[in-house]
């Protein structure tokens, strides 16, 4: 008993309460919290590590995207054409109106770098001009008389140019409707006879036969034109292209060669509205501006063929002429060009080859496809050429048949004068797309030999081409 009670008395009582936390549980919970905290930290560090790793791997691509974006942005800024508001006077009312003028900066303007090509593995300039010192001492070889089978050309005049050829098919009467008091009414029989050289002479319609025919020029301008011994000419009718100043000129050419730009009243008004004023001396830069009134055709492209093809009629005293389309800027010395393309090769005509095609028939399809002329008028022209026997040949007399014809360099001889009259009558009778008619004229005029059809790269060296920037306005009435 005593021993039992002593054992009971010696026992220790332990109080357990639900309110007091379990120390072991607390430790587990603390460890779990620490683990969760570490896990979260490790997760953030891992994500940053992944992002950094991706950046290190792909930074060249991201840099490229940034550079491409900046390049596109700058290109869009450059591509925006600046516009300016010009105070323009209405030619009818005289009231001042605000006119927004779109400025299209030419990309090729004033470039003088050489155009080259590879010949037998060696790169050479496309146009080999004399050095600068040689250009300054150039002069016209007036003692040189070209051997020409034709000695004189007689230009036909008519009392009644409106008469019709009874033997002409009805569809060709439509083409003949463009014949007028300026051109004379050339019949099909007269057309056929004009290609036949009889002895040393030839007769042909070639414009300018009547004072009532149009293309009126002032007495002062005509007197100036008659004084020119050599001329570089261009034209812009119907408010067409801007006037580009010739560059690369020698002092000798500036003294000996006339630079003439033919404008009509529409072009004069549009150019003055753009701030290009003709001086009191009738010049803009190097160009003498010749104002033409009463243009003979409603088709401005056809009006443009007059100074292009009939320089010998406009400049009766000139022995040489260089025609430059209004879309181009002449950038080579005229006397140097004459020496390189005519005198050196003993040629009387130099004209650029067509860059894309060689066949008239292929060109006819391209003209229709590009809407340069109606299918009906092209069909009439091609049908006539097939009837006359024009072959499919791509070369005549060893020369490429198809020409580009934006630059024409020539000596005014009876043969070249006749060739140009023949060509002019074809564009009046048929379409104004002169590339179609030139091979036909060259094929029919078999006596014509001394032609230099220079390659496309030479043309590119002769001029800076800007392309047409305005559409010419057709005449009404």
C-alpha positions, 0 to 999 in steps of 0.5 A: 500500500505504502509503496503503491501510494508513493509511486502515485505521488511521484508521478508528474502530471502533464497538462495538454491543451488544444489552444497551444500549438504543437511544436513539431507541427509548427516546425513543419509548417515553418519549413513548408513556408520556407520551401514555398518561398524558395520555390517562388523565388526560384520560379521568378529567377528561372523565367528571367533566365529564360527571357535573357537566354532568348534575348541573347539568342535572338537579338540579331533578328530583333535588331534586324526587325527594328532596322527594317521598320526604320527603313520602311518609315524613312522610305515612306517619308521620302516617297511622299511627294511634297505639294505646294500651293500656287496662286494661279490665274484663271485664263478666262476670268482672271480670278486668282485661285489656289492650285495644289501642284504635285511636285515629282522630283526627277530621280535622274536629273543632272547625272553625268556619270558614264554608262558602260558595257562589256566588250570582249571582256573589257568594260568600255563607255557606251558613247566614246566622245572626244576628250574635253580639249578635243570638243572645244576645237570641234567644228562643222566639216563644211567641206564634206559633201556626202555622197547622196543618190538624191540631189533635190526634193520637191515639196508638193503644194495643192490648191484643194487639199481636201479632195479624196482619192476615189480608190481609197477604201472607206476605212482609210478615209478615216485615217485620211481625215487627219490630213489637212491644210498643213499636210496636204491630202496625200492619196494612196497613189501619191503615197506609193509614188513618193517611195520611188526615186526617179533619177536624182529627184523626188516629190513629196508632201511634207507640210508647210505648203500653205500659210493657212495650214497652222503651226504659226511662228512669229516673224522674229522667231522664224528669223532666229530659226533661219539663222541656225546652222545646227540645232538641238530641239525639243517640244512640249505641247498641251502643258506636257513635260517640264523643260530640262536644261542640257548639261555637259556642254562645251563652250564651242557647242554653246556658241555654235548650236541653237537650243530650241524648245517649241511650246504652245500657249497651254504649255506656256501658261502651265509653266509660268504657273509653276514659276518657270518664266520666259525671259525678255530675251525669250530664253529659259536657261540655254533654251530659246522658247519658240511659241507656236500658235494654231497647231494643226492637229487635235492630237498633241502627239501628232503635233509633236511629230512636226518638230521631231521629223521636220527639222529641215522644214523648220530650220532651212539653213541648218545642216545638222539637228539633234532631236531630244524627247521632252521626257529626256535631259541631254547630257552630252556635248552636241558637237561631240555627239555629231562627231561620234555618231555621224562623222566618225561612222560616215553616217547621215542619220543616227537613231536608237534601237528599240530595247525590247522588240525587233519586229513591227508586228510584235510592236503592233501587239504591244501598242494595242496591249498598252493602250497606246493606240486603238486596236482598230487603227493599228489593224488598218496600219498593219493590214496595209503593211501586210498588203504592201509586202512588209516582211516579218524580218527583224533586220533591214539592210543589216540594221535592226528594223525597230527603233526607239526614236526618242533621240534622232541625230541627223545631217540635213541631206536630200535623202534624210529630208525625204526619209523624214517626210515619208515617215511624217506622212505615215504617222499622219495617215495611220497612228502617231506611234512612230515606232510602227512606221519607221521600219516600213519607211526604211524598208520601202526607201531602199536607196537609204543606206548611211544609217547608224542605229546605235544600241540602248546603252548609247541612248542611256549615255546620251540622255537622262530619262525622266519619263513623262510627268504630265499628260498632254491636253488634247486640242478641241475643235 
